[in-house]
Amino acid sequence: MSISTALRHFKEPTKEELTQIFFSLPPTSGVPKSDNSSDEDVEKMEINAVLSVGEAEDSYAGKLHIMPPYLAFSSLDRKSVRFTIPLSTIRRVERLNARAGVYALSLLTWHGMKIIVQLTSLRPTADLFCSLLRDALKVELQRGQMKLVKGFVKTCYSELLISETSNAGDNEHEDGSLITDEKSGSRQEVSYHGGLGLKFKFPGDPKKLREGSKIKLWTTYLKTHGRNLTLLRYPQCTRLVQVGLPNRLRGEMWETLSGSIYLRFANPGYYERLLEEHKGRTTTSTDDIEKDLHRSLPEYAGYQSEDGINALRRVLRAYSFMNPELGYCQAMNILAAAILIYMSEEQAFWLLEVLCGRLLPGYYAPSMHGTLLDQRVFESLVQRYLPIIHDHFQAVDVQLSVASLPWFLSLYINSMPMVFAFRIVDCFFCMGPKVLFQVGLAILKINGEQLLQIQDDGGFLNLMRDYFASLGESAHPSSSDPRARAITVFQELLLVSFREFSIITDEIILSERKRFRSEIIHSIESFARRGAVRNLRTLGRFNKEQAGLIYDALYKAMCIVPPPPATAPPPTLLTTADGHHEERPETRIGLRTFRYFLSEIATWARDDKIVMNGFQQRLDREVAEHEFIDRLFYFWDTGCHGALSFQDLVSGLDGVMFNDLMDNIEWFFNLHDKNKDGFLTKDEVLTLSETFLFIFRYEIGDAYLGAVSRFMTNAFEYGDALLPQPEQSKSKDSNTEPESPPPVSSNQPYLNLATFRMVVLAEEVLESFFETDLSESFKLEHLPEMDLPLANSGILGDLWSSIATDSNKKIFNMFTDEIGKTIGKHQARLPPSDIHPGLN
């Protein structure tokens, strides 16, 4: 059973991280570094600038960013123009001779495109920016990345497309797939990367899709605005994407618009090495992948062949090896199968990393928290923008998510014909996740009248199925205007999505996610709790509610003292005939987390103190540390893992909380019998006595101390009596002293269970402790609901989150205590004992 507290520790992205996301940059951590990566830290900076490319293009004011190893720009409205280019693609930077007071740079890229940026900040700021840019370019030169550009771009189809001497069109079908030689059955070998579509053709009718027109439009755009690593995204770029990407360019444009191309460029050969290093390895993820391979877009010809299935298998396996914490999750096979039609395995691998990690975080996690959160956001947007439909769904108890969850999870690929779904995917990579919401709202609005007639979930699903099947038909078949009749249902959908719902911005999506995140996390945690209890092998004598309380204490302990990350068990040296199989890692807690867990469950496992200082009254709690607690940890670790699972804790507590007098005496004895031979050594008797003193440390009066003292005296008296006595000499001298028993070694069996029981029962206080107090010292109570970490929203949010840390609370408490001592108001006392209140 895997228990995750990751959602508890979620932090809203910082301003710097949001900037990285906006420019589609790889994260600074979490992805492999290339062999040529440099740890040299080059400073980041942004500056006001005006961008222009050629005389025919408009100029755009915005901000220019150095974020080594990238240079990025966005217009002031953050949507008209932007670019992200690796510094290694810049071949020359020149200061332009311009009129006085104007500071302009000319940036020449590797293929000859000239970008002019006019720095509009004050001269010292502009000088600093230029100095940092120069330093960053030097670092790229030293790393050798500039030499890699020429070889890398040969893998991009756009290079072939704009080449003056290209004869690519002679070797392609109209849809972009490669022509096969009828005699030999072979196809021309190509240097650029491509997907299964090159062999198995691309979905859709190329004439209806106007593939030739699209290629011409994109060729013109790419000649002026850069390509692959150096693409500049002007307004025409977004418009061309909305019209639809041509099959030949689709894969490359997906990786360029998403930013996965930067990961592929920075990590040459990583994908192949990863597969080679894990060749033959099997895990639960690889098993799950095998189950889903033949369910992945089976209608596409490529996945009715071994070529397609093997490519899909390799991409999914490689991703599960790179990201073992996530491994493989539902619907990842659909995404990977879809993108492999247009991309090579290596391209698809890196795009999958960007999809799962940045574009759709939490969508393909075991808890699916990202999908559930966005479903809640979508529901709130429907309530806001389509209130009549929302109210009707509420009235007839129709769940919006029965249809919309698959839309979002598969990027509409599993819901509508592929040829239309890929158009939405084009827009998704260009414009971001807001597209999923815009399209979803448009679908509901267009079908509004019919939706108000449905009465149940089945009717909702049937209506959506019929609508998606009609996407290629005319939206206005009875219109007298031939232009209106030519508009398809799908074209109408895109029109409504991007015109009427352009009000749905990235900022709105982020704001709504913040608003509902805690609600979704609490819901997931509640579900996980029920699942963990349900999956226990045995509840012992606990009921489900009591087991849930144990889970709560465990979960709180894991949040406060996180256990080490779960790892798969090491492979065995000997494999069985059917091969060794790695199981999914199980969550287990170490000793530090166990101590905190026990302090929530057992009264003697914590040191509580009530403090009053004139300003506040609080309960200060410290987790106790004692050899007895460590001994208990290893006693419950019956599998010798060095760590405890949820099942171990339930079984361990079951072994003590329901015992009667005799059972508890035996449990306590066995706990201290280290080698399990049925005897305590003399050292173990001393250790057991120290355990008594630890448990009774806060008891008032001498009753407990006296009982432990008499126990030790009697235990050693009876223990010595049980030792074999030396034979007395048959000397006639009656004055001869009897021989003393030989000394007992520290590891010699000394006291058995029967004798231990007799010594305990001779002491009324100890008898009472074992009869009731020991079991009752373990208390299962409802814990107050833990607050989630505060989101970093604004100045007040940052301020409070910094004050509310545990260390700062301690500082605040120390401060008020000192004031309390100064004015004579400070008091600290122990709370009433829970062991045996009747003797206090």
C-alpha positions in Angstrom: 0.0 0.0 0.0 1.5 3.3 -1.1 0.6 6.4 1.0 1.6 9.8 -0.4 1.7 13.1 1.4 2.9 15.0 -1.7 -0.3 16.9 -2.1 0.1 18.2 1.4 3.4 19.8 0.5 2.2 21.4 -2.7 3.4 24.9 -3.2 2.0 27.4 -5.7 4.6 28.2 -8.3 6.8 31.2 -7.6 7.0 34.1 -10.0 10.2 32.7 -11.5 8.6 29.3 -12.0 5.6 30.9 -13.7 7.9 32.7 -16.0 9.7 29.4 -16.9 6.3 27.8 -17.5 5.1 30.7 -19.7 8.2 30.5 -21.9 8.0 26.6 -22.0 11.5 26.3 -20.5 12.6 23.0 -18.9 12.5 23.0 -15.1 15.8 23.6 -13.3 15.4 20.3 -11.5 13.7 17.0 -12.0 15.0 16.3 -15.6 18.4 14.7 -16.5 21.2 17.0 -17.2 23.2 16.7 -20.4 26.8 15.5 -20.4 27.8 19.0 -21.4 25.8 20.8 -18.7 27.6 23.4 -16.7 27.1 24.2 -13.1 28.3 27.7 -13.6 25.6 30.0 -12.4 24.9 32.8 -14.9 22.7 35.6 -13.6 19.2 36.1 -15.0 17.8 39.5 -16.0 14.9 41.1 -17.8 14.8 44.4 -19.6 12.3 46.5 -21.5 12.7 46.2 -25.2 11.1 46.6 -28.7 11.3 43.6 -31.0 11.4 43.8 -34.8 12.1 41.2 -37.6 12.4 42.7 -41.1 10.8 45.8 -42.4 7.5 44.2 -43.4 6.7 43.2 -39.8 5.3 45.3 -37.0 7.4 46.1 -34.0 6.3 44.9 -30.6 7.2 46.4 -27.2 7.7 44.0 -24.4 10.3 42.4 -22.1 13.5 40.6 -23.1 14.7 37.9 -20.6 18.1 36.3 -20.2 17.5 32.9 -18.5 20.6 31.0 -19.4 20.9 28.9 -21.5 17.9 30.7 -23.1 16.9 34.1 -24.4 13.2 34.9 -24.3 10.8 37.7 -25.2 7.2 38.5 -24.7 5.1 41.4 -25.8 3.4 43.6 -23.2 0.1 41.8 -23.6 1.9 38.5 -23.2 0.0 36.9 -26.1 0.8 38.7 -29.4 4.5 37.8 -29.7 6.9 35.7 -27.9 9.9 33.5 -28.5 12.3 31.2 -26.6 15.6 30.5 -28.3 18.7 28.6 -26.9 21.6 31.0 -26.7 23.6 28.3 -28.6 21.7 29.2 -31.8 22.9 32.8 -31.7 26.0 33.3 -33.9 26.6 37.0 -33.7 25.5 40.0 -31.5 26.1 43.5 -32.8 25.5 47.0 -31.4 23.7 49.0 -34.1 24.6 52.5 -35.0 21.4 54.3 -34.2 20.4 57.8 -33.4 21.6 59.2 -30.1 20.0 57.7 -27.0 18.8 54.5 -28.8 20.4 51.3 -27.7 19.8 48.5 -30.2 21.2 45.0 -30.7 21.2 42.8 -33.8 21.0 39.1 -33.0 22.0 36.8 -35.9 20.8 33.2 -35.5 22.6 30.1 -37.0 20.4 30.1 -40.2 20.8 33.8 -40.9 17.6 35.2 -39.3 18.2 38.7 -37.9 16.4 39.8 -34.8 16.5 43.5 -33.8 15.9 44.4 -30.2 15.9 48.0 -29.0 16.7 48.2 -25.3 14.5 50.9 -23.9 15.8 51.0 -20.3 18.4 53.5 -19.0 21.9 53.2 -20.3 23.4 51.5 -17.1 20.7 48.9 -17.2 21.2 48.2 -20.9 25.0 47.9 -20.4 24.5 45.4 -17.6 22.1 43.4 -19.7 24.6 43.3 -22.6 27.4 42.2 -20.2 25.3 39.3 -18.9 24.3 38.3 -22.4 28.0 38.2 -23.4 28.9 36.1 -20.4 26.1 33.7 -21.0 27.1 33.3 -24.7 30.7 32.5 -23.6 29.5 29.8 -21.3 27.5 28.2 -24.2 30.6 28.3 -26.4 32.7 26.7 -23.7 30.1 23.9 -23.2 30.2 23.1 -26.9 26.5 23.4 -27.4 26.9 25.6 -30.4 28.6 22.8 -32.3 25.6 20.5 -31.7 23.0 22.8 -33.4 23.9 21.9 -37.0 23.5 18.1 -36.4 20.3 18.5 -34.3 18.4 20.6 -36.8 18.8 17.9 -39.4 16.3 15.9 -37.4 13.7 18.6 -38.0 11.5 18.5 -41.1 11.3 22.3 -41.3 14.9 22.4 -42.5 14.0 20.2 -45.5 10.8 22.2 -46.1 12.5 25.6 -46.6 15.5 24.3 -48.4 15.9 25.7 -51.9 17.1 22.4 -53.3 14.6 20.2 -51.5 12.9 17.5 -53.4 10.9 16.2 -50.4 7.6 16.6 -52.2 8.7 14.0 -54.8 9.0 11.4 -52.2 5.8 12.0 -50.3 2.1 11.2 -50.7 -0.3 14.1 -50.6 -0.9 13.5 -46.9 2.8 13.7 -46.1 3.5 9.9 -45.7 6.5 8.5 -47.6 6.1 6.9 -51.0 7.0 3.2 -51.0 8.9 1.7 -53.9 6.4 -0.7 -55.5 9.1 -3.2 -56.6 11.2 -3.4 -53.4 8.5 -2.3 -51.0 11.1 0.0 -49.3 10.8 3.7 -48.6 13.4 6.4 -48.9 15.5 6.8 -45.8 15.1 10.3 -44.2 17.3 12.2 -41.8 14.5 14.1 -40.1 12.4 12.6 -37.3 8.9 11.5 -38.0 6.1 9.3 -36.7 4.2 6.2 -37.7 2.2 8.3 -40.2 5.2 8.3 -42.5 4.6 4.5 -43.0 1.0 4.0 -42.1 -0.4 7.3 -43.5 -1.9 10.1 -41.4 -5.6 10.2 -40.4 -8.0 12.2 -42.6 -8.5 13.0 -46.2 -5.6 15.3 -47.3 -7.8 17.1 -49.9 -10.4 18.0 -47.3 -7.7 19.0 -44.8 -6.1 21.2 -47.5 -2.6 19.8 -46.7 -1.0 21.5 -49.7 -2.3 25.0 -48.8 -1.2 24.6 -45.2 2.3 23.6 -46.2 2.7 26.7 -48.4 1.4 29.0 -45.6 3.8 27.5 -43.1 6.8 27.5 -45.5 6.3 31.2 -45.9 5.9 31.8 -42.2 9.0 29.8 -41.2 11.2 31.5 -43.8 10.6 34.8 -42.1 10.1 33.9 -38.4 12.7 31.2 -37.8 12.0 27.5 -37.3 12.4 24.6 -34.8 14.8 25.9 -32.1 14.5 29.6 -33.2 10.8 29.9 -33.9 9.3 33.4 -33.3 5.7 33.2 -32.3 3.9 36.2 -34.0 0.1 36.6 -34.2 0.1 34.7 -37.6 1.5 31.7 -35.8 -1.5 31.3 -33.5 -3.9 31.9 -36.4 -2.1 29.3 -38.6 -2.2 26.7 -35.7 -6.0 27.3 -35.3 -6.4 26.6 -39.0 -4.6 23.3 -38.4 -1.0 22.0 -38.7 0.0 20.0 -41.7 0.8 16.4 -41.1 4.4 16.8 -42.2 5.1 19.5 -39.6 2.7 18.6 -36.8 5.1 16.5 -34.7 7.9 19.1 -34.9 5.5 22.0 -34.2 4.1 20.2 -31.2 7.5 19.8 -29.6 8.5 23.4 -30.5 5.3 25.0 -29.1 5.4 22.8 -26.0 9.1 23.3 -25.3 9.9 19.6 -25.3 12.4 20.3 -28.2 14.7 22.0 -25.7 14.8 18.9 -23.6 15.6 16.8 -26.7 18.3 19.2 -27.7 19.9 19.3 -24.2 19.9 15.5 -23.8 21.2 13.9 -27.0 21.1 10.1 -26.8 19.4 10.0 -23.4 16.3 8.1 -24.6 18.3 5.3 -26.2 20.7 5.0 -23.2 17.7 4.8 -20.8 16.2 1.9 -22.7 19.5 0.1 -22.9 20.2 0.4 -19.2 16.9 -1.1 -18.3 16.7 -3.7 -21.0 14.8 -6.8 -19.8 13.7 -5.2 -16.6 10.1 -5.8 -15.5 8.1 -3.8 -12.9 4.4 -3.4 -12.1 4.4 -0.4 -14.5 5.7 -2.5 -17.3 3.1 -5.1 -16.6 0.4 -2.4 -16.7 1.8 -1.1 -20.0 1.5 -4.6 -21.6 -2.1 -4.8 -20.6 -2.9 -1.5 -22.3 -0.8 -1.7 -25.5 -3.5 -3.2 -27.7 -6.2 -0.9 -26.3 -4.4 2.2 -27.6 -6.0 3.7 -30.7 -6.7 0.2 -32.2 -8.5 1.9 -35.1 -5.2 3.3 -36.4 -3.4 0.9 -38.8 -0.1 1.5 -37.1 -1.3 -0.1 -33.9 -2.4 -3.2 -35.7 1.2 -4.0 -36.5 4.2 -4.9 -34.4 6.1 -1.7 -35.5 3.5 0.5 -33.8 3.1 -1.6 -30.7 6.8 -1.9 -30.1 7.3 1.8 -30.5 4.5 2.5 -28.0 5.9 0.0 -25.6 9.4 1.5 -25.7 8.2 5.1 -25.1 6.0 4.1 -22.2 8.6 1.9 -20.6 11.3 4.6 -21.0 9.1 7.1 -19.3 8.3 4.8 -16.4 12.0 4.2 -15.9 12.8 7.9 -16.0 10.0 8.8 -13.6 9.6 5.7 -11.3 7.5 7.6 -8.8 4.8 8.1 -11.4 5.6 5.1 -13.5 2.7 4.4 -15.8 -0.8 5.7 -15.2 -4.2 5.4 -17.0 -4.6 7.3 -20.3 -0.9 7.8 -20.8 -1.1 5.1 -23.5 -3.7 7.1 -25.4 -1.5 10.2 -25.4 1.6 8.4 -26.3 -0.1 6.5 -29.1 -1.6 9.7 -30.5 1.7 11.7 -30.6 3.7 8.7 -32.0 1.6 9.0 -35.2 3.4 12.4 -35.8 6.6 12.1 -33.9 9.6 9.8 -33.5 10.0 7.8 -30.3 12.6 10.2 -28.9 10.3 13.2 -29.6 7.3 11.5 -28.1 9.3 10.5 -25.0 10.2 14.2 -24.3 6.8 15.5 -25.1 5.3 13.0 -22.7 7.6 14.4 -20.0 6.4 17.9 -20.7 2.7 16.8 -20.8 2.8 14.9 -17.5 5.1 17.2 -15.7 4.3 20.8 -16.8 1.3 21.1 -19.0 -1.1 18.7 -17.2 0.5 18.3 -13.7 -1.3 15.6 -11.7 -3.4 14.3 -14.6 -1.5 11.1 -14.9 -0.7 10.5 -11.2 -2.2 7.6 -9.2 -4.6 10.0 -7.4 -5.4 11.9 -10.7 -5.5 15.0 -8.5 -4.8 17.3 -11.4 -7.7 16.0 -13.4 -10.1 16.1 -10.4 -9.0 19.6 -9.7 -9.6 20.8 -13.2 -13.0 19.0 -13.3 -13.9 21.1 -10.3 -12.6 24.2 -12.0 -14.6 23.3 -15.2 -17.8 22.9 -13.1 -17.3 26.3 -11.6 -16.8 27.9 -15.0 -20.0 26.2 -16.3 -21.8 27.6 -13.3 -20.4 31.1 -14.1 -20.8 31.2 -17.8 -23.6 28.7 -18.5 -25.7 29.0 -15.4 -28.9 27.6 -16.9 -27.2 24.4 -18.0 -25.5 24.1 -14.6 -28.8 24.5 -12.7 -30.5 21.9 -14.9 -27.7 19.4 -14.3 -28.0 20.0 -10.5 -31.8 19.6 -10.7 -31.7 16.2 -12.5 -28.5 15.0 -10.8 -26.4 14.7 -13.9 -22.7 14.6 -13.3 -20.8 16.9 -15.7 -17.6 14.9 -15.2 -19.0 11.6 -16.6 -18.4 13.2 -20.1 -15.9 16.0 -19.4 -13.3 13.9 -17.4 -12.5 11.8 -20.5 -12.3 14.9 -22.6 -9.6 16.4 -20.5 -7.8 13.2 -19.7 -7.3 12.2 -23.3 -7.2 15.8 -24.8 -10.5 14.9 -26.6 -8.6 12.1 -28.6 -10.8 9.4 -27.1 -14.0 11.3 -27.5 -14.1 12.6 -31.1 -12.6 11.4 -34.4 -8.9 11.7 -34.4 -8.7 14.1 -37.3 -10.7 16.7 -35.3 -9.1 15.8 -31.9 -5.6 16.6 -33.3 -6.8 20.1 -34.3 -7.6 20.7 -30.6 -4.3 19.2 -29.6 -2.6 21.7 -32.0 -4.3 24.6 -30.2 -3.5 23.0 -26.8 0.2 23.0 -27.4 0.1 26.5 -28.9 -2.2 28.2 -26.3 -2.0 26.0 -23.2 -4.4 24.1 -21.0 -7.1 26.9 -21.2 -8.0 25.4 -24.6 -9.5 22.3 -22.9 -11.8 24.6 -20.9 -12.7 26.8 -23.8 -13.6 23.9 -26.0 -15.6 22.2 -23.2 -17.7 25.3 -22.6 -18.3 25.7 -26.3 -19.5 22.1 -26.6 -22.0 22.7 -23.8 -23.2 26.0 -25.2 -23.7 24.7 -28.8 -25.7 21.8 -27.4 -27.5 23.9 -24.8 -31.1 23.3 -25.9 -30.7 19.5 -26.1 -28.8 19.4 -22.8 -31.8 21.0 -21.1 -33.9 18.1 -22.2 -31.8 15.3 -20.8 -32.7 13.6 -17.5 -29.8 11.3 -16.6 -26.1 10.6 -17.2 -26.9 8.1 -20.0 -28.8 10.7 -22.0 -25.9 13.2 -21.5 -23.4 10.6 -22.9 -25.6 9.7 -25.8 -26.1 13.3 -26.8 -22.3 13.9 -26.7 -21.6 10.8 -28.7 -24.0 11.9 -31.4 -22.6 15.4 -31.5 -19.0 14.2 -31.9 -20.0 11.9 -34.7 -21.4 14.9 -36.6 -18.3 17.1 -36.4 -17.6 16.7 -40.1 -21.1 17.6 -41.2 -22.5 21.0 -42.1 -23.4 23.2 -39.2 -26.1 24.9 -41.2 -27.3 22.3 -43.8 -30.6 24.1 -44.6 -29.1 27.5 -45.1 -29.6 29.2 -48.5 -26.1 30.7 -48.3 -23.5 28.2 -49.7 -20.8 29.7 -47.5 -22.9 29.0 -44.4 -23.5 25.4 -45.6 -19.8 24.9 -46.0 -19.1 25.6 -42.3 -18.8 22.3 -40.5 -19.9 21.5 -37.0 -16.2 21.3 -36.0 -15.4 24.8 -37.5 -18.4 26.2 -35.5 -17.0 24.5 -32.4 -13.6 26.2 -32.8 -15.3 29.6 -33.6 -17.4 29.5 -30.4 -14.4 28.2 -28.4 -12.0 31.0 -29.3 -14.3 33.9 -29.8 -17.0 33.6 -27.2 -14.8 31.9 -24.5 -11.6 33.8 -25.1 -12.4 35.4 -21.7 -11.1 32.1 -20.1 -7.4 33.1 -19.5 -4.5 31.3 -17.9 -4.8 33.6 -15.0 -8.5 32.6 -14.4 -7.5 28.9 -14.6 -4.7 29.4 -12.0 -7.0 31.4 -9.7 -9.7 28.8 -9.8 -7.2 26.0 -9.2 -6.0 27.8 -6.1 -9.6 28.3 -4.9 -10.5 24.6 -5.1 -7.2 22.9 -4.4 -7.7 22.3 -0.7 -11.2 20.9 -1.3 -9.9 18.4 -3.8 -6.9 17.4 -1.6 -9.2 16.8 1.4 -11.4 14.7 -0.8 -8.5 12.6 -2.2 -7.1 12.1 1.3 -10.4 10.9 2.6 -10.7 8.5 -0.4 -7.1 7.3 0.2 -7.8 6.7 3.9 -10.8 4.5 3.1 -8.7 2.6 0.4 -5.8 2.0 2.8 -8.1 0.6 5.5 -10.0 -1.6 2.9 -6.7 -3.0 1.6 -5.4 -4.1 4.9 -4.8 -7.9 5.0 -6.3 -8.0 8.4 -7.9 -5.6 10.8 -7.2 -7.8 13.8 -9.6 -6.9 16.5 -10.1 -3.3 15.3 -13.1 -2.1 13.4 -12.8 0.0 10.3 -13.3 3.3 12.2 -10.5 2.5 14.7 -8.2 1.5 11.8 -9.0 4.8 10.2 -7.8 6.6 13.4 -4.5 4.7 13.2 -4.2 5.8 9.6 -4.8 9.4 10.7 -2.0 9.3 13.2 0.3 7.7 10.7 -0.6 10.3 8.0 0.0 13.2 10.4 3.4 11.7 11.4 4.4 11.3 7.8 3.5 15.0 7.1 5.5 16.2 10.1 8.4 13.8 9.7 8.4 12.6 6.1 9.7 9.0 5.7 12.4 8.3 3.1 11.1 8.0 -0.5 9.6 4.5 -1.2 11.9 2.4 -3.3 11.3 -0.9 -5.0 12.8 -4.0 -3.3 16.2 -5.0 -4.6 16.1 -7.7 -7.3 16.8 -11.1 -6.0 20.0 -12.8 -7.0 18.2 -15.9 -8.2 15.2 -15.6 -10.5 12.4 -18.1 -10.9 11.6 -19.7 -14.2 9.1 -17.0 -15.1 11.6 -14.3 -14.3 11.8 -11.8 -11.5 9.3 -9.1 -11.2 9.6 -5.9 -9.2 6.7 -5.1 -7.0 5.3 -1.6 -6.6 7.1 0.1 -3.6 5.1 0.0 -0.4 5.1 3.0 2.0 7.0 2.3 5.2 8.1 4.6 7.9 11.4 4.8 9.6 12.2 5.1 13.3 12.0 8.9 13.4 8.5 9.0 11.9 7.5 6.1 14.1 8.4 8.0 17.2 6.1 10.9 16.1 3.3 8.4 15.3 3.6 6.7 18.7 3.5 10.1 20.4 0.0 10.6 18.9 -1.1 7.1 20.0 0.6 6.4 23.4 0.5 8.8 26.3 3.9 7.8 27.6 5.6 8.3 24.2 5.4 12.1 24.5 6.5 14.8 27.0 3.6 17.3 27.4 3.8 20.6 29.3 1.1 23.2 29.9 2.6 26.7 29.6 1.0 30.0 30.7 2.8 33.3 30.3 0.1 35.9 30.6 -0.4 36.1 26.8 -1.3 32.5 26.0 -1.9 29.1 27.4 -0.6 26.3 25.2 0.3 22.7 25.3 4.0 22.1 24.4 4.6 18.6 23.1 7.9 17.0 22.6 8.3 13.5 21.2 10.0 11.2 23.7 13.1 9.3 22.9 13.8 6.1 24.7 15.2 2.6 24.1 11.8 1.2 24.8 10.2 3.0 21.8 13.1 1.9 19.5 12.6 -1.7 20.8 8.9 -1.5 20.1 9.7 -0.4 16.5 11.8 -3.4 15.8 9.4 -5.7 17.7 6.6 -4.7 15.3 8.9 -5.1 12.2 8.2 -8.8 11.9 9.4 -8.8 8.3 12.8 -7.4 9.2 12.4 -4.5 6.7 13.9 -1.9 9.0 10.7 0.1 8.5 7.0 -0.3 9.3 4.0 -0.4 7.0 0.4 0.6 7.9 -0.3 -3.1 8.3 2.6 -3.5 10.7 1.3 -0.7 12.9 -2.3 -2.1 12.9 -1.1 -5.6 13.7 1.3 -4.3 16.3 -1.3 -2.3 18.1 -3.7 -5.2 17.9 -1.2 -7.2 19.8 -1.4 -5.0 22.9 -4.6 -2.9 23.0 -7.0 -5.8 23.5 -5.0 -7.9 26.0 -6.0 -9.1 29.5 -3.7 -9.3 32.4 -1.8 -12.4 31.5 -1.5 -11.5 27.8 0.0 -8.1 28.6 2.5 -9.7 31.0 3.6 -12.1 28.2 3.6 -9.3 25.6 5.9 -7.2 27.8 8.2 -10.1 28.5 8.5 -11.0 24.8 9.2 -7.4 23.9 12.3 -7.5 26.1 13.4 -11.1 25.2 15.7 -10.0 22.4 16.8 -13.5 21.2 13.3 -15.0 21.7 14.6 -18.0 23.7 12.0 -17.7 26.4 14.3 -16.2 29.0 15.4 -12.8 30.0 19.1 -12.2 30.7 20.2 -10.2 33.7 20.8 -7.2 31.4 17.3 -7.6 29.9 15.8 -7.6 33.4 17.6 -4.3 34.0 16.4 -2.9 30.6 12.8 -4.0 31.5 13.1 -2.2 34.8 14.3 1.0 33.0 11.2 0.7 30.7 9.0 0.7 33.8 10.7 3.8 35.1 10.3 5.5 31.7 6.6 4.8 31.5 6.0 5.9 35.1 8.3 8.9 34.9 5.6 11.5 35.5 3.7 9.6 38.2 3.4 11.6 41.4 4.4 10.0 44.7 6.5 6.9 45.6 4.0 4.1 44.8 5.4 3.4 41.3 9.1 4.0 42.2 8.7 1.6 45.2 6.9 -1.0 43.0 9.8 -1.0 40.5 12.4 -1.2 43.2 10.7 -4.2 44.9 10.2 -5.8 41.4 14.0 -5.6 40.8 14.8 -7.0 44.3 12.4 -9.9 43.9 13.3 -10.6 40.2 17.0 -10.9 41.1 16.2 -13.0 44.2 14.0 -15.4 42.3 16.4 -15.4 39.3 19.4 -16.3 41.5 17.4 -19.1 43.2 16.7 -20.6 39.8 20.4 -20.8 38.9 22.0 -24.2 39.2 23.6 -24.4 42.7 27.2 -25.5 43.3 27.6 -28.9 45.1 28.6 -28.5 48.7 32.0 -30.0 49.8 31.6 -33.1 52.0 34.1 -31.6 54.4 33.7 -32.5 58.0 34.6 -29.0 59.0 31.2 -27.4 59.9 32.7 -23.9 59.8 33.4 -24.0 56.1 31.5 -21.2 54.3 29.0 -22.4 51.6 30.2 -21.7 48.0 28.5 -18.7 46.3 26.9 -19.3 43.0 29.1 -18.7 40.0 28.8 -15.3 38.4 26.1 -14.9 35.7 27.2 -13.7 32.3 25.3 -10.9 30.7 23.8 -13.1 27.9 23.0 -16.2 30.1 19.3 -17.1 30.4 18.2 -15.9 33.8 14.4 -15.3 34.2 11.7 -17.3 32.5 8.1 -16.1 31.8 6.5 -18.0 34.7 8.9 -16.5 37.2 8.5 -13.0 35.7 4.7 -13.4 35.9 5.0 -14.4 39.6 7.2 -11.4 40.4 4.8 -9.0 38.7 1.7 -10.4 40.4 3.4 -10.0 43.8 3.2 -6.2 43.2 -0.3 -4.7 43.3 0.7 -1.6 41.3 2.3 -3.6 38.5 -0.6 -6.0 38.4 -3.0 -3.1 38.0 -0.7 -1.6 35.3 -0.8 -4.9 33.3 -4.4 -5.5 33.9 -5.8 -2.3 32.5 -3.4 0.7 32.3 -0.9 -0.7 29.7 -3.6 -1.3 27.1 -5.4 1.9 27.9 -2.3 4.0 27.6 -2.7 3.5 23.8 -5.5 5.9 22.8 -7.1 6.1 19.4 -8.7 9.6 19.1 -10.0 11.8 16.3 -7.3 14.2 15.3 -8.2 17.8 14.4 -8.2 18.2 10.7 -4.8 19.4 9.5 -4.6 22.7 7.6 -3.1 22.6 4.2 0.0 24.8 3.6 -1.1 28.3 2.7 -0.8 29.4 -0.9 1.7 32.1 -1.7 -0.8 34.6 -2.8 0.3 38.2 -2.5 2.3 40.0 0.2 0.1 39.0 3.1 0.2 35.3 2.0 4.0 35.3 1.8 4.2 37.1 5.2 1.8 34.8 7.0 3.3 31.6 5.5 6.8 32.7 6.7 5.5 33.5 10.2 3.4 30.3 10.5 6.4 27.9 10.2 7.1 25.6 13.2 10.4 27.3 13.9 9.0 30.8 13.9 6.1 29.7 16.2 8.8 28.4 18.6 10.6 31.7 18.4 7.3 33.5 19.1 6.6 31.2 22.1 10.1 31.8 23.5 9.6 35.5 23.2 6.2 35.5 25.0 7.7 33.2 27.7 10.5 35.6 28.4 8.1 38.5 28.7 5.9 36.3 31.0 9.0 35.6 33.2 9.8 39.3 33.4 6.3 40.2 34.6 6.0 37.2 36.8 3.3 35.4 34.9 5.2 32.5 33.5 4.1 29.0 34.7 4.7 25.5 33.4 3.1 22.4 34.7 2.6 18.8 33.7 -0.8 17.7 32.6 -2.7 15.1 34.6 -1.3 11.6 34.2 -3.0 9.1 31.9 -1.3 6.0 33.3 -3.1 5.6 36.6 -4.9 8.8 37.7 -6.3 7.1 40.8 -2.8 6.9 42.4 -1.9 10.6 41.8 
